Amino acid sequence: MTAIEMHSVRHGYGRTTVLHDLSLTVGAGEVLGLFGHNGAGKTTTMKLILGVLRPDAGEVRVLGVPAGEARARRELGYLPENVSFYPQLSGRETLTYFARLKGVPVSGIAALLDQVGLTDAADRRVRTYSKGMRQRLGLAQALLGEPRLLLLDEPTVGLDPIATADLYALIDDLRRRGTAVVLCSHVLAGVESYIDRAAILCQGRLRALGSLPELQREAGLRWRLTSLQVDPLGRTLRCERTVVAKEKMAWLRALSNQPETVDVEVRAPSLEDLYRHFQNTAGRRERV
Ligand SMILES: Nc1ncnc2c1ncn2[C@@H]1O[C@H](COP(=O)(O)OP(=O)(O)OP(=O)(O)O)[C@@H](O)[C@H]1O
């Protein structure tokens, strides 16, 4: 079943429209990265999916029902951007509280604490937690009740590199079990191999949507080839060139046929390169 369907959604605060004609779908077991500058409309999009905001126009459906319906809410987990908890409760008490609010069994709490690496701190008050520990508790809260759709707003904020890698591994595991995930982040480096598609928002408009190879094709950015060559005196020379995607293989063949070439490194346009490209060209496109 499709996890999210947004059709021609418009939303504004007061008289200012901040989302324009947004259409996208997210399938079961799909991880969508939602990216955009500050104020692009990412959190507003999340809130529309949660059903705490209603669109001014268009339609938002979650797991086959209108967003905000009890069935959709029950199957949805949400990690907000600025997660906050009652400081006097322990981690375990916090999860018990949220499990009761959500109407899900408390029996899975120990496993969740373990999954996010908080077992040893489970009975400490949250006010003694570091930022990263609070973030991990937020993630455990979002995972209560085994949601079929998980919305993560800046989930890596405050996480150290190992905890960040653990989070991505957890997302991978959830994806394999059919959970759909929407992941908002300003940290693009490292996220690309964990998302199926990226949606790039600019000034409330969907500027690009697709898998990394699709976005690479659409953007037409150049690939970087770095070759190491040994000259007749035995010195190693480093040569760098950028080539368009369709010429990449011809260049690779040519380089590997040269006996002086000892190594070639190929760098595809990264998610960061693509993000910058689509943001930079958004204004231009709108003016056309
Ligand atoms: N409650 C509100 N009232 C009025 N304007 C709002 C409200 N919430 C958000 N906005 C405006 O809507 C636009 C989109 O905000 P939103 O929080 O969705 O962006 P974002 O992409 O999540 O930004 P960030 O990366 O900074 O978190 C911004 O211009 C913001 O100022």
PDBQT file of the ligand as one rigid body, heavy atoms in Angstrom, charges set to zero:
ROOT
HETATM    1  N1  LIG A 301       3.232  28.681  12.483  1.00  0.00    +0.000 N 
HETATM    2  C1  LIG A 301       3.682  29.441  11.494  1.00  0.00    +0.000 A 
HETATM    3  N2  LIG A 301       3.184  30.666  11.248  1.00  0.00    +0.000 NA
HETATM    4  C2  LIG A 301       3.607  31.444  10.235  1.00  0.00    +0.000 A 
HETATM    5  N3  LIG A 301       4.582  31.066   9.361  1.00  0.00    +0.000 NA
HETATM    6  C3  LIG A 301       5.132  29.857   9.557  1.00  0.00    +0.000 A 
HETATM    7  C4  LIG A 301       4.723  28.990  10.624  1.00  0.00    +0.000 A 
HETATM    8  N4  LIG A 301       5.452  27.842  10.542  1.00  0.00    +0.000 NA
HETATM    9  C5  LIG A 301       6.286  27.987   9.483  1.00  0.00    +0.000 A 
HETATM   10  N5  LIG A 301       6.087  29.188   8.899  1.00  0.00    +0.000 N 
HETATM   11  C6  LIG A 301       6.774  29.704   7.692  1.00  0.00    +0.000 C 
HETATM   12  O1  LIG A 301       6.574  28.756   6.665  1.00  0.00    +0.000 OA
HETATM   13  C7  LIG A 301       7.755  28.605   5.868  1.00  0.00    +0.000 C 
HETATM   14  C8  LIG A 301       8.160  27.135   5.853  1.00  0.00    +0.000 C 
HETATM   15  O2  LIG A 301       8.522  26.775   7.170  1.00  0.00    +0.000 OA
HETATM   16  P1  LIG A 301       8.968  25.287   7.555  1.00  0.00    +0.000 P 
HETATM   17  O3  LIG A 301       9.164  25.245   9.035  1.00  0.00    +0.000 OA
HETATM   18  O4  LIG A 301       8.022  24.335   6.951  1.00  0.00    +0.000 OA
HETATM   19  O5  LIG A 301      10.363  25.215   6.797  1.00  0.00    +0.000 OA
HETATM   20  P2  LIG A 301      11.553  24.156   6.930  1.00  0.00    +0.000 P 
HETATM   21  O6  LIG A 301      11.913  23.784   5.528  1.00  0.00    +0.000 OA
HETATM   22  O7  LIG A 301      11.174  23.056   7.845  1.00  0.00    +0.000 OA
HETATM   23  O8  LIG A 301      12.701  25.056   7.563  1.00  0.00    +0.000 OA
HETATM   24  P3  LIG A 301      13.921  24.672   8.541  1.00  0.00    +0.000 P 
HETATM   25  O9  LIG A 301      14.917  23.932   7.710  1.00  0.00    +0.000 OA
HETATM   26  O10 LIG A 301      14.431  26.024   8.937  1.00  0.00    +0.000 OA
HETATM   27  O11 LIG A 301      13.376  23.895   9.694  1.00  0.00    +0.000 OA
HETATM   28  C9  LIG A 301       8.792  29.552   6.482  1.00  0.00    +0.000 C 
HETATM   29  O12 LIG A 301       8.780  30.742   5.743  1.00  0.00    +0.000 OA
HETATM   30  C10 LIG A 301       8.278  29.780   7.882  1.00  0.00    +0.000 C 
HETATM   31  O13 LIG A 301       8.649  31.067   8.346  1.00  0.00    +0.000 OA
ENDROOT
TORSDOF 0
